[in-house]
Amino acid sequence: MQAFEKRVAYNLCNTYANQLEKGELYFLLNPVIAVTITDFNMFDELPKPINRFVFKEERENVAYIGDNLKLIFVELPKFQKKLEELESLIDKWIFFLKETASLDIIPEPLGEVPEIERALNIANQANFSTEELEEFDRRAIMLQDERGKINYAKEEGREEGRAEGINIGELKIVMSLINQRFGEVDKDISDRLSNLSSENLENLVKALFDFNSLADLLNWLDNL
């Protein structure tokens, strides 16, 4: 993938730097570990599926003072263990990540980890392509911005009309997410959604991942 390694480094450094607002002190910074999972081999000279990278002196191989930035790569093609060979929790997670597309139910060895079962349920329900996931992330960021605007308006005592305008913007994003999951909804559902409060709209976004069909959405609305 073109410039993939640069994107990994950028995300690590960007996450580290964004911890501070302008003027804040450096001691407030927390260490950042970037975990990258790939479906291709990045380091042919390293046989293990998990490899960790930190800053070291180029010639003497002495670690840099402080352990603030670390890169961890999990290369799925290098993981060759079969289901009956899984030993550690890490083994089970890597196996799950590698085989998710072929799993309809959780095999018994993986069922011992409740989080893996929930992860499979989310993967099966969402069933998003890479492009859809990127679009969802973009919309989630937009929604988070809207939440911030709403909270700011409430705290500052802005006029009711302004708050309603913000709510309309949030409603459009929620409607777009619903249409993407279930297709365009009819006017009756659209009207019911338009009457939701800002709090209920936020709760609806969180609940969407658990919906399998439009009937689940209607049931959620009926139980408000």
Rosetta constraint file for C-alpha pairs under 8 A:
AtomPair CA 3 CA 7 HARMONIC 6.38 0.50
AtomPair CA 4 CA 8 HARMONIC 6.37 0.50
AtomPair CA 5 CA 9 HARMONIC 6.39 0.50
AtomPair CA 6 CA 10 HARMONIC 6.00 0.50
AtomPair CA 7 CA 11 HARMONIC 6.09 0.50
AtomPair CA 8 CA 12 HARMONIC 6.34 0.50
AtomPair CA 8 CA 34 HARMONIC 7.82 0.50
AtomPair CA 8 CA 36 HARMONIC 7.57 0.50
AtomPair CA 9 CA 13 HARMONIC 6.23 0.50
AtomPair CA 10 CA 14 HARMONIC 5.81 0.50
AtomPair CA 11 CA 15 HARMONIC 5.98 0.50
AtomPair CA 11 CA 34 HARMONIC 7.87 0.50
AtomPair CA 12 CA 16 HARMONIC 6.36 0.50
AtomPair CA 12 CA 32 HARMONIC 7.09 0.50
AtomPair CA 12 CA 33 HARMONIC 7.39 0.50
AtomPair CA 12 CA 34 HARMONIC 5.77 0.50
AtomPair CA 12 CA 69 HARMONIC 7.58 0.50
AtomPair CA 12 CA 71 HARMONIC 7.91 0.50
AtomPair CA 13 CA 17 HARMONIC 6.12 0.50
AtomPair CA 14 CA 18 HARMONIC 5.97 0.50
AtomPair CA 15 CA 19 HARMONIC 6.82 0.50
AtomPair CA 15 CA 32 HARMONIC 7.38 0.50
AtomPair CA 16 CA 29 HARMONIC 7.34 0.50
AtomPair CA 16 CA 30 HARMONIC 7.61 0.50
AtomPair CA 16 CA 31 HARMONIC 7.43 0.50
AtomPair CA 16 CA 32 HARMONIC 6.11 0.50
AtomPair CA 19 CA 29 HARMONIC 6.39 0.50
AtomPair CA 19 CA 30 HARMONIC 7.87 0.50
AtomPair CA 20 CA 24 HARMONIC 5.89 0.50
AtomPair CA 20 CA 25 HARMONIC 7.71 0.50
AtomPair CA 20 CA 26 HARMONIC 7.74 0.50
AtomPair CA 20 CA 28 HARMONIC 7.51 0.50
AtomPair CA 20 CA 29 HARMONIC 7.07 0.50
AtomPair CA 24 CA 28 HARMONIC 7.62 0.50
AtomPair CA 30 CA 68 HARMONIC 7.08 0.50
AtomPair CA 31 CA 67 HARMONIC 6.87 0.50
AtomPair CA 31 CA 68 HARMONIC 4.10 0.50
AtomPair CA 31 CA 69 HARMONIC 5.94 0.50
AtomPair CA 32 CA 68 HARMONIC 6.05 0.50
AtomPair CA 32 CA 69 HARMONIC 5.24 0.50
AtomPair CA 32 CA 70 HARMONIC 6.56 0.50
AtomPair CA 33 CA 69 HARMONIC 5.98 0.50
AtomPair CA 33 CA 70 HARMONIC 4.78 0.50
AtomPair CA 33 CA 71 HARMONIC 5.88 0.50
AtomPair CA 33 CA 72 HARMONIC 7.16 0.50
AtomPair CA 34 CA 70 HARMONIC 6.34 0.50
AtomPair CA 34 CA 71 HARMONIC 5.01 0.50
AtomPair CA 34 CA 72 HARMONIC 6.06 0.50
AtomPair CA 35 CA 71 HARMONIC 6.25 0.50
AtomPair CA 35 CA 72 HARMONIC 4.75 0.50
AtomPair CA 35 CA 73 HARMONIC 5.91 0.50
AtomPair CA 35 CA 74 HARMONIC 7.53 0.50
AtomPair CA 36 CA 71 HARMONIC 7.70 0.50
AtomPair CA 36 CA 72 HARMONIC 6.17 0.50
AtomPair CA 36 CA 73 HARMONIC 4.84 0.50
AtomPair CA 36 CA 74 HARMONIC 6.17 0.50
AtomPair CA 37 CA 73 HARMONIC 5.89 0.50
AtomPair CA 37 CA 74 HARMONIC 4.67 0.50
AtomPair CA 37 CA 75 HARMONIC 6.02 0.50
AtomPair CA 37 CA 76 HARMONIC 7.14 0.50
AtomPair CA 38 CA 42 HARMONIC 7.99 0.50
AtomPair CA 38 CA 73 HARMONIC 7.51 0.50
AtomPair CA 38 CA 74 HARMONIC 6.26 0.50
AtomPair CA 38 CA 75 HARMONIC 5.04 0.50
AtomPair CA 38 CA 76 HARMONIC 6.10 0.50
AtomPair CA 39 CA 75 HARMONIC 6.23 0.50
AtomPair CA 39 CA 76 HARMONIC 5.33 0.50
AtomPair CA 39 CA 77 HARMONIC 6.21 0.50
AtomPair CA 39 CA 98 HARMONIC 7.94 0.50
AtomPair CA 40 CA 75 HARMONIC 6.31 0.50
AtomPair CA 40 CA 76 HARMONIC 6.90 0.50
AtomPair CA 40 CA 77 HARMONIC 6.14 0.50
AtomPair CA 41 CA 75 HARMONIC 5.77 0.50
AtomPair CA 41 CA 76 HARMONIC 7.79 0.50
AtomPair CA 41 CA 77 HARMONIC 6.65 0.50
AtomPair CA 41 CA 78 HARMONIC 7.34 0.50
AtomPair CA 42 CA 75 HARMONIC 7.24 0.50
AtomPair CA 43 CA 47 HARMONIC 7.97 0.50
AtomPair CA 46 CA 51 HARMONIC 7.86 0.50
AtomPair CA 47 CA 78 HARMONIC 7.00 0.50
AtomPair CA 48 CA 78 HARMONIC 6.61 0.50
AtomPair CA 48 CA 79 HARMONIC 7.74 0.50
AtomPair CA 49 CA 73 HARMONIC 7.76 0.50
AtomPair CA 49 CA 74 HARMONIC 5.51 0.50
AtomPair CA 49 CA 75 HARMONIC 4.95 0.50
AtomPair CA 49 CA 76 HARMONIC 6.50 0.50
AtomPair CA 49 CA 77 HARMONIC 7.64 0.50
AtomPair CA 49 CA 78 HARMONIC 4.95 0.50
AtomPair CA 49 CA 79 HARMONIC 5.56 0.50
AtomPair CA 50 CA 72 HARMONIC 7.04 0.50
AtomPair CA 50 CA 73 HARMONIC 5.65 0.50
AtomPair CA 50 CA 74 HARMONIC 4.66 0.50
AtomPair CA 50 CA 75 HARMONIC 6.54 0.50
AtomPair CA 51 CA 72 HARMONIC 5.78 0.50
AtomPair CA 51 CA 73 HARMONIC 5.36 0.50
AtomPair CA 51 CA 74 HARMONIC 6.81 0.50
AtomPair CA 52 CA 70 HARMONIC 7.13 0.50
AtomPair CA 52 CA 71 HARMONIC 5.73 0.50
AtomPair CA 52 CA 72 HARMONIC 4.51 0.50
AtomPair CA 52 CA 73 HARMONIC 6.50 0.50
AtomPair CA 53 CA 70 HARMONIC 5.81 0.50
AtomPair CA 53 CA 71 HARMONIC 5.01 0.50
AtomPair CA 53 CA 72 HARMONIC 6.36 0.50
AtomPair CA 54 CA 63 HARMONIC 7.45 0.50
AtomPair CA 54 CA 67 HARMONIC 7.60 0.50
AtomPair CA 54 CA 69 HARMONIC 6.63 0.50
AtomPair CA 54 CA 70 HARMONIC 5.03 0.50
AtomPair CA 54 CA 71 HARMONIC 6.60 0.50
AtomPair CA 55 CA 63 HARMONIC 6.03 0.50
AtomPair CA 55 CA 64 HARMONIC 5.51 0.50
AtomPair CA 55 CA 69 HARMONIC 7.68 0.50
AtomPair CA 55 CA 70 HARMONIC 7.81 0.50
AtomPair CA 56 CA 61 HARMONIC 5.35 0.50
AtomPair CA 56 CA 62 HARMONIC 5.18 0.50
AtomPair CA 56 CA 63 HARMONIC 4.20 0.50
AtomPair CA 56 CA 64 HARMONIC 5.27 0.50
AtomPair CA 57 CA 61 HARMONIC 4.90 0.50
AtomPair CA 57 CA 62 HARMONIC 5.04 0.50
AtomPair CA 57 CA 63 HARMONIC 6.31 0.50
AtomPair CA 57 CA 64 HARMONIC 6.82 0.50
AtomPair CA 58 CA 62 HARMONIC 7.94 0.50
AtomPair CA 75 CA 79 HARMONIC 7.27 0.50
AtomPair CA 76 CA 94 HARMONIC 7.10 0.50
AtomPair CA 76 CA 97 HARMONIC 7.85 0.50
AtomPair CA 76 CA 98 HARMONIC 5.92 0.50
AtomPair CA 77 CA 98 HARMONIC 7.96 0.50
AtomPair CA 79 CA 94 HARMONIC 7.57 0.50
AtomPair CA 79 CA 95 HARMONIC 7.64 0.50
AtomPair CA 81 CA 85 HARMONIC 5.77 0.50
AtomPair CA 81 CA 86 HARMONIC 6.56 0.50
AtomPair CA 81 CA 95 HARMONIC 7.67 0.50
AtomPair CA 82 CA 86 HARMONIC 6.73 0.50
AtomPair CA 82 CA 95 HARMONIC 7.98 0.50
AtomPair CA 83 CA 95 HARMONIC 7.58 0.50
AtomPair CA 83 CA 109 HARMONIC 7.45 0.50
AtomPair CA 84 CA 109 HARMONIC 7.82 0.50
AtomPair CA 86 CA 91 HARMONIC 5.54 0.50
AtomPair CA 86 CA 92 HARMONIC 6.09 0.50
AtomPair CA 86 CA 109 HARMONIC 7.87 0.50
AtomPair CA 87 CA 91 HARMONIC 6.19 0.50
AtomPair CA 87 CA 92 HARMONIC 7.42 0.50
AtomPair CA 88 CA 92 HARMONIC 6.56 0.50
AtomPair CA 89 CA 93 HARMONIC 6.36 0.50
AtomPair CA 90 CA 94 HARMONIC 6.15 0.50
AtomPair CA 91 CA 95 HARMONIC 6.08 0.50
AtomPair CA 92 CA 96 HARMONIC 6.09 0.50
AtomPair CA 92 CA 109 HARMONIC 7.87 0.50
AtomPair CA 92 CA 110 HARMONIC 6.19 0.50
AtomPair CA 93 CA 97 HARMONIC 6.14 0.50
AtomPair CA 93 CA 116 HARMONIC 7.22 0.50
AtomPair CA 94 CA 98 HARMONIC 6.11 0.50
AtomPair CA 95 CA 99 HARMONIC 6.03 0.50
AtomPair CA 96 CA 100 HARMONIC 5.49 0.50
AtomPair CA 96 CA 110 HARMONIC 7.80 0.50
AtomPair CA 96 CA 116 HARMONIC 7.46 0.50
AtomPair CA 99 CA 103 HARMONIC 6.42 0.50
AtomPair CA 100 CA 120 HARMONIC 7.05 0.50
AtomPair CA 100 CA 123 HARMONIC 7.93 0.50
AtomPair CA 103 CA 120 HARMONIC 8.00 0.50
AtomPair CA 104 CA 124 HARMONIC 7.94 0.50
AtomPair CA 105 CA 120 HARMONIC 7.92 0.50
AtomPair CA 106 CA 110 HARMONIC 6.13 0.50
AtomPair CA 106 CA 111 HARMONIC 5.77 0.50
AtomPair CA 106 CA 117 HARMONIC 6.22 0.50
AtomPair CA 106 CA 120 HARMONIC 7.61 0.50
AtomPair CA 107 CA 111 HARMONIC 6.14 0.50
AtomPair CA 108 CA 112 HARMONIC 6.95 0.50
AtomPair CA 110 CA 116 HARMONIC 6.83 0.50
AtomPair CA 110 CA 117 HARMONIC 7.61 0.50
AtomPair CA 111 CA 116 HARMONIC 7.19 0.50
AtomPair CA 111 CA 117 HARMONIC 6.34 0.50
AtomPair CA 113 CA 117 HARMONIC 6.98 0.50
AtomPair CA 114 CA 118 HARMONIC 6.45 0.50
AtomPair CA 115 CA 119 HARMONIC 6.09 0.50
AtomPair CA 116 CA 120 HARMONIC 6.26 0.50
AtomPair CA 117 CA 121 HARMONIC 6.36 0.50
AtomPair CA 118 CA 122 HARMONIC 6.27 0.50
AtomPair CA 119 CA 123 HARMONIC 6.18 0.50
AtomPair CA 120 CA 124 HARMONIC 6.08 0.50
AtomPair CA 121 CA 125 HARMONIC 6.07 0.50
AtomPair CA 122 CA 126 HARMONIC 5.91 0.50
AtomPair CA 122 CA 209 HARMONIC 6.59 0.50
AtomPair CA 122 CA 210 HARMONIC 7.26 0.50
AtomPair CA 123 CA 127 HARMONIC 5.81 0.50
AtomPair CA 125 CA 209 HARMONIC 6.74 0.50
AtomPair CA 125 CA 210 HARMONIC 7.05 0.50
AtomPair CA 125 CA 211 HARMONIC 7.35 0.50
AtomPair CA 125 CA 212 HARMONIC 6.15 0.50
AtomPair CA 126 CA 209 HARMONIC 6.35 0.50
AtomPair CA 128 CA 132 HARMONIC 5.43 0.50
AtomPair CA 128 CA 133 HARMONIC 5.86 0.50
AtomPair CA 129 CA 133 HARMONIC 6.16 0.50
AtomPair CA 130 CA 134 HARMONIC 6.28 0.50
AtomPair CA 131 CA 135 HARMONIC 6.22 0.50
AtomPair CA 132 CA 136 HARMONIC 6.03 0.50
AtomPair CA 133 CA 137 HARMONIC 6.15 0.50
AtomPair CA 134 CA 138 HARMONIC 6.24 0.50
AtomPair CA 135 CA 139 HARMONIC 6.20 0.50
AtomPair CA 136 CA 140 HARMONIC 5.97 0.50
AtomPair CA 136 CA 177 HARMONIC 7.67 0.50
AtomPair CA 137 CA 141 HARMONIC 6.23 0.50
AtomPair CA 138 CA 142 HARMONIC 6.39 0.50
AtomPair CA 139 CA 143 HARMONIC 6.08 0.50
AtomPair CA 139 CA 173 HARMONIC 6.82 0.50
AtomPair CA 140 CA 144 HARMONIC 6.13 0.50
AtomPair CA 141 CA 145 HARMONIC 6.30 0.50
AtomPair CA 142 CA 146 HARMONIC 6.36 0.50
AtomPair CA 142 CA 173 HARMONIC 7.94 0.50
AtomPair CA 143 CA 147 HARMONIC 6.28 0.50
AtomPair CA 143 CA 170 HARMONIC 6.31 0.50
AtomPair CA 143 CA 173 HARMONIC 6.85 0.50
AtomPair CA 144 CA 148 HARMONIC 6.35 0.50
AtomPair CA 145 CA 149 HARMONIC 6.35 0.50
AtomPair CA 146 CA 150 HARMONIC 6.21 0.50
AtomPair CA 146 CA 166 HARMONIC 6.81 0.50
AtomPair CA 146 CA 169 HARMONIC 7.38 0.50
AtomPair CA 146 CA 170 HARMONIC 6.15 0.50
AtomPair CA 147 CA 151 HARMONIC 6.21 0.50
AtomPair CA 148 CA 152 HARMONIC 6.07 0.50
AtomPair CA 149 CA 153 HARMONIC 6.08 0.50
AtomPair CA 149 CA 166 HARMONIC 7.25 0.50
AtomPair CA 150 CA 154 HARMONIC 6.28 0.50
AtomPair CA 150 CA 163 HARMONIC 6.52 0.50
AtomPair CA 150 CA 166 HARMONIC 6.49 0.50
AtomPair CA 150 CA 167 HARMONIC 7.69 0.50
AtomPair CA 151 CA 155 HARMONIC 6.15 0.50
AtomPair CA 152 CA 156 HARMONIC 6.07 0.50
AtomPair CA 153 CA 157 HARMONIC 5.96 0.50
AtomPair CA 153 CA 158 HARMONIC 5.03 0.50
AtomPair CA 153 CA 162 HARMONIC 7.77 0.50
AtomPair CA 153 CA 163 HARMONIC 6.59 0.50
AtomPair CA 154 CA 158 HARMONIC 6.31 0.50
AtomPair CA 154 CA 163 HARMONIC 7.82 0.50
AtomPair CA 158 CA 162 HARMONIC 6.65 0.50
AtomPair CA 158 CA 163 HARMONIC 7.16 0.50
AtomPair CA 159 CA 163 HARMONIC 6.83 0.50
AtomPair CA 160 CA 164 HARMONIC 6.31 0.50
AtomPair CA 161 CA 165 HARMONIC 6.30 0.50
AtomPair CA 162 CA 166 HARMONIC 6.45 0.50
AtomPair CA 163 CA 167 HARMONIC 6.26 0.50
AtomPair CA 164 CA 168 HARMONIC 6.33 0.50
AtomPair CA 165 CA 169 HARMONIC 6.61 0.50
AtomPair CA 166 CA 170 HARMONIC 6.45 0.50
AtomPair CA 167 CA 171 HARMONIC 6.10 0.50
AtomPair CA 167 CA 197 HARMONIC 7.87 0.50
AtomPair CA 167 CA 198 HARMONIC 6.11 0.50
AtomPair CA 168 CA 172 HARMONIC 6.32 0.50
AtomPair CA 168 CA 194 HARMONIC 7.95 0.50
AtomPair CA 169 CA 173 HARMONIC 6.74 0.50
AtomPair CA 170 CA 174 HARMONIC 6.39 0.50
AtomPair CA 170 CA 198 HARMONIC 7.80 0.50
AtomPair CA 170 CA 201 HARMONIC 7.69 0.50
AtomPair CA 171 CA 175 HARMONIC 6.04 0.50
AtomPair CA 171 CA 193 HARMONIC 7.65 0.50
AtomPair CA 171 CA 194 HARMONIC 6.72 0.50
AtomPair CA 171 CA 201 HARMONIC 7.12 0.50
AtomPair CA 172 CA 176 HARMONIC 6.17 0.50
AtomPair CA 173 CA 177 HARMONIC 6.38 0.50
AtomPair CA 174 CA 178 HARMONIC 6.29 0.50
AtomPair CA 174 CA 201 HARMONIC 7.18 0.50
AtomPair CA 174 CA 205 HARMONIC 6.79 0.50
AtomPair CA 175 CA 179 HARMONIC 6.09 0.50
AtomPair CA 175 CA 190 HARMONIC 7.88 0.50
AtomPair CA 176 CA 180 HARMONIC 6.14 0.50
AtomPair CA 177 CA 181 HARMONIC 6.38 0.50
AtomPair CA 178 CA 182 HARMONIC 6.01 0.50
AtomPair CA 178 CA 183 HARMONIC 7.19 0.50
AtomPair CA 178 CA 184 HARMONIC 7.75 0.50
AtomPair CA 178 CA 208 HARMONIC 7.88 0.50
AtomPair CA 179 CA 183 HARMONIC 4.34 0.50
AtomPair CA 179 CA 184 HARMONIC 4.72 0.50
AtomPair CA 179 CA 185 HARMONIC 6.64 0.50
AtomPair CA 180 CA 184 HARMONIC 7.82 0.50
AtomPair CA 182 CA 213 HARMONIC 6.83 0.50
AtomPair CA 182 CA 214 HARMONIC 6.22 0.50
AtomPair CA 185 CA 189 HARMONIC 6.33 0.50
AtomPair CA 185 CA 190 HARMONIC 6.57 0.50
AtomPair CA 186 CA 190 HARMONIC 6.26 0.50
AtomPair CA 187 CA 191 HARMONIC 5.94 0.50
AtomPair CA 188 CA 192 HARMONIC 6.36 0.50
AtomPair CA 189 CA 193 HARMONIC 6.19 0.50
AtomPair CA 189 CA 218 HARMONIC 7.88 0.50
AtomPair CA 190 CA 194 HARMONIC 6.18 0.50
AtomPair CA 191 CA 195 HARMONIC 6.53 0.50
AtomPair CA 192 CA 196 HARMONIC 6.90 0.50
AtomPair CA 192 CA 221 HARMONIC 7.89 0.50
AtomPair CA 196 CA 200 HARMONIC 5.82 0.50
AtomPair CA 196 CA 201 HARMONIC 6.21 0.50
AtomPair CA 197 CA 201 HARMONIC 6.24 0.50
AtomPair CA 198 CA 202 HARMONIC 6.37 0.50
AtomPair CA 199 CA 203 HARMONIC 6.30 0.50
AtomPair CA 200 CA 204 HARMONIC 6.01 0.50
AtomPair CA 201 CA 205 HARMONIC 6.46 0.50
AtomPair CA 202 CA 206 HARMONIC 6.66 0.50
AtomPair CA 203 CA 207 HARMONIC 6.29 0.50
AtomPair CA 204 CA 208 HARMONIC 6.09 0.50
AtomPair CA 205 CA 209 HARMONIC 7.88 0.50
AtomPair CA 207 CA 211 HARMONIC 6.97 0.50
AtomPair CA 208 CA 217 HARMONIC 7.82 0.50
AtomPair CA 211 CA 216 HARMONIC 5.40 0.50
AtomPair CA 211 CA 217 HARMONIC 6.61 0.50
AtomPair CA 212 CA 216 HARMONIC 6.52 0.50
AtomPair CA 213 CA 217 HARMONIC 7.04 0.50
AtomPair CA 214 CA 218 HARMONIC 6.41 0.50
AtomPair CA 215 CA 219 HARMONIC 6.12 0.50
AtomPair CA 216 CA 220 HARMONIC 6.14 0.50
AtomPair CA 217 CA 221 HARMONIC 6.32 0.50
AtomPair CA 218 CA 222 HARMONIC 6.14 0.50
AtomPair CA 219 CA 223 HARMONIC 6.31 0.50
AtomPair CA 220 CA 224 HARMONIC 6.72 0.50
